[in-house]
Amino acid sequence: MNMVNIGVFLGSAFGIISDEKSFDERVQSGLFSLVYYNKCGHKCKELQNAIGYISQSYYLVDISKDIEAAGKMNSYGIMDAEEYPMIFYNGKFFPDPYESKELDQILLLEPNH
């Protein structure tokens, strides 16, 4: 197995999609987009695990390395690294995923009452 095949296998195993789509195309794709700043720390990993559990494919976006995505987040009024991580799903923006009951239901983190 050559390095390209190993990379494709590992990428599909973890569910993270690496492609050249624009930020808007990614967040409108119908897949989860987990957006973080510089380092996917503890909170980010928890969300990544929850998304990975229910979704075979998702986008992981590091704002510190994606100028287009950073500009888009600035247009939403997100200017501080402390405001990350956040999630986009089906074009909907969840800036505080830990406080969103709607997102909890989507991620199956709590039963639907």
KAVEN-V790704 format. One line per field, one symbol per residue. burial: I if it has 9 or more other C-alpha atoms within 8 Angstrom, else O. A space follows every 10 residues. Layout:
burial = ???
//
This chain:
burial = OOOOOIOOOO IIOOIIIOOO OOOOOIIIOO IIIIIIIOOI OOOIIOIIOI IIOOIOIIII IIIOOIOOII OOIIOOOOOO OOIIIIIIII IOOIIIIOOI OOIIIOIOOO OOO
//
